[in-house]
Amino acid sequence: MHTATRPAAIPTRTTLDQWRTGADAITRTTGCLLVVAEHSLLGAGLRAALIERGWVAETTEDVTECEVIERANQLDAQCVLLDVHLGGGSGNATELIRAIAAAGAKVVVLTAERRRTVLAEWLEAGAAGWIRKSADLDEVDSTLTQAVNGEAIIGRTERSELLEHLRVERIKMIRARARFDELTPREALVLSALADGHSADEIAEQHYVALNTVRSQIRAVLQKLGVNSQLAAVAIADRHRWLLPSDAQSDRDRRSLHAGRRES
């Protein structure tokens, strides 16, 4: 009579070495992996699929650096597959990548991101590479295997080009910040309003200042940014909006702009 074979148990940390090397193991493991996913269904699905491929895999929805690193240490994870949208976006992901990599695990990012500057920041922070969210399971499996084996996921040429792109963008940002720093608070408010599509008349009406005052401030903005038109100034502002005041200004900022009428 045929006796069904019992499936292999998922190893705990204490049995991981036996699982990897024991003579009675039904399959050899590919590696030990922690999946950090924004959605529990995504994490559970990846975990189940990768276990079928021979991985020792666990998942977590913890979002802080300490929690993720602690969980990776408990699992003795060789690699962390990180959903970049966890915890609020790519900026947070960069810091988490840096912390995980510093703790000694390989980091592979699961992402739909295509901005070269962001991808370069992840590489600089210590990521081994990334996997597109559209990738099939074979690609996910092979990419993670490369990372665990210490093989390059990102080619040397592509890596160099991305890091050089990041260096150039940072130089541009430093120069832009220097120009924006020359703007007075009132001029920065005016530029922000122009970038939001408001005319000089609308800015004057909204902030209770004379139209000539606003026009004077616009001329000062163009001169300090080194451009000849409002369109060019708005284009610069759109690329560096985080350097400008937000739409919701404090009463103090509005009073500061209003003071321009008395100074003109």
C-alpha positions in Angstrom: 0.0 0.0 0.0 1.3 3.4 -1.0 2.1 5.7 1.9 1.9 9.4 1.2 5.1 11.4 1.9 4.7 14.0 4.5 5.7 17.6 3.4 8.8 19.0 4.9 8.3 21.3 7.8 9.2 25.0 7.5 12.4 25.3 9.6 12.8 27.5 12.6 16.0 29.4 13.2 17.2 26.7 15.5 16.8 24.0 12.8 18.0 26.1 9.9 21.4 24.5 9.6 20.0 21.0 9.8 17.5 22.0 7.1 20.3 23.2 4.8 22.6 20.3 5.3 20.8 17.4 6.9 20.7 14.0 5.1 17.0 13.6 5.7 16.0 16.9 4.2 13.6 16.4 1.3 14.9 19.5 -0.6 17.9 21.8 -0.2 17.1 25.4 0.5 18.0 28.2 -1.9 18.4 30.7 1.0 16.8 32.4 3.9 14.6 35.4 3.1 12.5 38.0 4.8 9.7 39.6 2.8 8.7 43.0 3.9 5.5 43.8 2.2 3.0 46.7 2.3 0.1 44.4 2.0 -0.3 41.1 3.9 -1.7 39.3 0.8 1.3 40.3 -1.3 3.7 39.1 1.5 1.8 35.8 2.1 1.6 35.1 -1.7 5.4 35.7 -2.2 6.2 33.7 0.9 4.2 30.7 -0.2 5.5 30.8 -3.8 9.1 31.1 -2.7 8.9 28.3 -0.1 7.7 26.1 -3.0 11.0 27.1 -4.8 13.1 25.9 -1.8 13.4 29.2 0.1 13.1 29.5 3.8 10.8 32.6 3.8 8.9 34.6 6.3 7.0 37.9 6.0 6.5 40.9 8.1 4.5 44.1 7.9 6.6 45.9 10.5 7.7 49.3 9.2 10.4 50.6 11.5 14.1 50.0 11.0 14.5 48.3 14.4 11.5 46.0 13.8 12.6 44.9 10.4 16.2 44.4 11.5 15.1 42.5 14.6 12.9 40.2 12.5 15.6 39.6 10.0 18.1 38.7 12.8 15.6 36.3 14.3 15.2 34.6 11.0 18.9 34.8 10.3 17.8 36.1 6.9 20.4 36.3 4.2 18.3 38.6 2.1 15.4 41.1 2.6 12.9 41.6 -0.2 11.6 45.1 0.5 8.4 46.7 -0.9 9.4 50.3 -1.3 5.9 51.7 -0.6 6.1 50.4 2.9 5.9 53.2 5.4 5.2 56.0 3.0 7.3 55.9 -0.1 10.7 55.8 -1.7 12.3 58.3 0.6 11.6 56.2 3.7 12.8 53.1 1.7 16.2 54.7 1.3 16.8 54.9 5.0 15.4 51.4 5.6 17.7 50.0 2.9 20.7 51.7 4.5 19.9 50.3 7.9 19.2 46.7 6.7 22.4 46.7 4.5 24.4 48.0 7.5 23.1 45.1 9.6 24.5 42.6 7.1 21.6 41.4 4.9 21.3 41.7 1.2 18.5 44.1 0.2 16.5 43.6 -3.0 13.8 46.2 -3.7 10.4 45.2 -5.0 9.2 48.3 -7.0 7.5 49.9 -10.0 9.9 52.9 -9.6 11.7 54.1 -12.8 13.2 57.4 -11.8 16.9 57.1 -12.2 17.8 59.4 -9.3 15.7 57.3 -6.9 17.1 54.0 -8.2 20.6 55.4 -7.8 19.9 56.5 -4.2 18.9 53.0 -3.4 22.1 51.6 -4.8 24.1 54.1 -2.9 22.3 53.2 0.3 23.3 49.6 -0.2 20.6 47.8 -2.2 21.8 44.9 -4.3 19.3 45.8 -6.9 15.5 45.7 -7.6 12.8 43.5 -9.0 9.9 45.0 -11.0 6.5 44.4 -9.6 5.5 43.1 -13.0 8.2 40.4 -12.8 7.2 36.7 -12.9 8.1 34.2 -10.2 11.1 32.8 -12.2 12.7 36.3 -12.4 12.0 36.9 -8.7 13.6 33.6 -7.8 16.6 34.0 -10.0 17.3 37.6 -8.9 17.0 36.7 -5.2 19.3 33.7 -5.8 21.9 36.0 -7.4 21.7 38.3 -4.4 22.2 35.6 -1.8 25.1 34.1 -3.8 26.8 37.5 -3.9 26.4 37.9 -7.7 25.8 41.3 -9.2 22.1 42.1 -10.0 23.0 45.4 -11.6 25.7 45.4 -14.2 28.9 47.4 -13.5 28.2 49.8 -16.4 24.6 50.5 -15.4 25.6 50.9 -11.8 28.3 53.5 -12.7 25.9 55.4 -15.0 23.2 55.6 -12.3 25.6 56.8 -9.6 27.1 59.4 -12.0 23.6 60.5 -12.8 22.9 60.9 -9.0 26.2 62.9 -8.6 25.2 65.3 -11.4 21.6 65.7 -10.1 23.0 66.6 -6.7 25.2 69.3 -8.1 22.2 70.7 -9.9 20.2 70.7 -6.7 23.0 72.5 -4.8 23.0 75.2 -7.5 19.2 75.5 -7.5 19.1 75.7 -3.7 21.7 78.5 -3.8 19.5 80.5 -6.2 16.3 79.9 -4.2 18.1 80.9 -1.0 18.6 84.4 -2.6 14.9 84.9 -2.8 13.2 86.8 0.1 10.3 85.2 1.8 7.9 87.4 -0.1 9.5 86.6 -3.5 9.4 82.9 -2.7 5.7 83.2 -2.0 5.1 85.0 -5.3 7.1 82.3 -7.2 5.1 79.6 -5.5 1.8 81.3 -6.5 3.0 81.7 -10.1 3.9 78.0 -10.2 0.3 77.3 -9.0 -1.0 79.1 -12.1 -1.9 82.5 -10.5 -1.5 85.7 -12.4 0.1 88.9 -10.9 -3.4 90.4 -10.5 -4.6 87.3 -8.6 -1.6 87.3 -6.4 -2.0 91.0 -5.5 -5.7 90.5 -4.8 -5.2 87.3 -2.7 -2.4 88.8 -0.6 -3.8 92.3 -0.3 -0.8 94.1 -1.9 -0.4 96.5 -4.8 -0.1 95.1 -8.3 3.1 97.1 -8.8 4.6 95.5 -5.7 3.9 92.0 -7.1 5.3 92.9 -10.5 8.4 94.3 -8.8 8.8 91.0 -6.9 8.4 89.0 -10.0 11.1 91.0 -11.7 13.4 90.3 -8.7 12.6 86.6 -8.9 13.5 86.4 -12.6 16.8 88.2 -12.0 17.8 86.0 -9.1 16.9 82.8 -10.9 18.8 84.0 -14.0 15.8 83.6 -16.4 14.0 86.0 -18.8 10.4 84.9 -18.5 7.8 83.9 -15.9 7.4 80.6 -17.9 11.1 79.8 -17.3 10.8 80.7 -13.6 7.8 78.4 -13.2 9.6 75.6 -15.0 12.4 75.9 -12.4 9.9 76.1 -9.6 8.1 73.0 -10.7 11.4 71.0 -10.6 12.2 72.2 -7.1 8.8 72.7 -5.4 10.0 71.4 -2.1 12.2 74.5 -1.9 9.2 76.8 -2.0 6.5 77.6 0.5 3.4 75.4 0.4 0.0 76.7 -0.7 -1.2 76.8 3.0 0.8 79.8 4.3 0.8 80.9 7.9 -0.6 84.2 8.9 2.9 85.4 9.6 4.0 84.6 6.0 0.9 86.4 4.6 1.6 89.4 6.8 5.2 89.4 5.5 4.0 89.5 2.0 1.5 92.3 2.9 4.4 94.3 4.3 5.7 94.6 0.8 3.0 97.2 0.1 4.4 99.5 2.8 8.0 98.9 1.6 7.3 99.6 -2.0 
